[in-house]
Amino acid sequence: MRMVDLITKKRDGGELTAAELNWLIAGYVDNTVPDYQMSAFLMATYFKGMTDAEQTALAMAMLHSGDRLDLSGIPGVKVDKHSTGGVGDKISLPLAPLVACLGVPVPMISGRGLGHTGGTLDKLESIPGFTVAETERQFKDQVATIRQAIVSSSKALAPADRLLYALRDVTGTVESIPLIASSIMSKKLASGTDALVFDVKVGNGAFMKTPAQAEKLARALVAISKQAGVAAVALLTDMSQPLGVTIGNSLEVAEAIAILKNRGPKDVRDLTVALAAHMLVLGQRAASLEVATGMCEDALKDGRALRAFKQLIEAQGGDVSVVADPRRLPQAKFKVPVTATTAGVVTAIDANALGTAVMQLGGGRQTLDSKLDLAVGLVLHKKVGTPVSVGDTLATIHADQEDVAQVATAVAAAYTIGQAAPAKQPLIQQVIRA
């Protein structure tokens, strides 16, 4: 085979075979296919797309570029969750212990934030002492013992994805559904899980801006899962405004703790319970979503989920005292209110702009090597549909420098205040199964 032939075939809208895609990925990993040719292929794929068979074959080729965890020695149906990323999305933190305390093993291999979206690993590292790096043996033992672990990926798992992701990021080819789907699935299948629940975000704070885009990605993820023999369900969830009332690493951990104490914002709680219910059904611990939902509600009320979170923190070296006193998490030096200059009702919030504002404070990455300030972020006092008077605080900036005028201007501009409340968007817009 020649790489130039595969590039021109895809450029002209042809369908590549599994053998061709296997050759392409193997060649890129062993450096016989150079970056400039892979860049051309990625751009051709961006414009021409892929068939279902192609994107499945690409995901499997990327999966087989490295190791695959074998979790068969751990009792039970192992279930993981993947979110496509959003602003204020701290769901994994309360979700894993909630599902684990109800008997389903959750082997969660998570990622870091990049750009306007936060990362689960960064949030957890705001807990003093918490480590996300574990050996394969430690990971398996922990899941077997307390039915949960949230760790970073080993470099041996799906190395092709790590290489391709970096290349896509600098070639303008990130927003390609076949490339996104194959990237997600290669990593998730490599983790050895038996079933997957996908949280596909849709709205201005998500990578998928429209319901049509989100549905297309969700169907691709579920289809690849089915081909790989992994049970899956995808939920399309609202990201037209930030999730919850906090954006920023330590602030989001505190909000997750509130959820586990059976408090906190309703949207975060509702989505946590909904995703957990689907995981319990896939994990064969509940016969229906109704039963599973009741189980989740009970575990939040009676403290089992909170105790499981303490187990997770302790198992990964963190300071458990943050659960009783979240003020022990990193705290910003300055708190600056952003106030409303007009009265009315909040009709829209630009979640993307707020995520970018937190990144500018130091709470998010502009490059993979960016060092994070884990204490900074935003606390939202007004969300869509909330009445506003002149002088009301829209949001509070948590910063480690006193001069945040530029960020404050951006935060204020992210709010649209009108005279009539908009129609309420459903938190869960669609559920997609194989």
Secondary structure, 3 states (H helix, E strand, C coil): CCHHHHHHHHHCCCCCCHHHHHHHHHHHHCCCCCHHHHHHHHHHHHHHCCCHHHHHHHHHHHHCCCECCCCCCCCCCCEEEEECCCCCCCCHHHHHHHHHHCCCCEEEEECCCECCECCHHHHHCCCCCCCCCCCHHHHHHHHHHHCEEEEECCCCECHHHHHHHHHHHCCCCCCCHHHHHHHHHHHHHHCCCCEEEEEEEECCCCCCCCHHHHHHHHHHHHHHHHHCCCEEEEEEEECCCCCCCEECHHHHHHHHHHHHCCCCCHHHHHHHHHHHHHHHHHCCCCCCHHHHHHHHHHHHHCCHHHHHHHHHHHHCCCCCHHHHCHHHCCCCCEEEEEECCCCEEEEEECHHHHHHHHHHHHHCCCCCCCCCCCCCEEEECCCCCCEECCCCEEEEEEECCCCCHHHHHHHHHHEEEECCCCCCCCCEEEEEEC
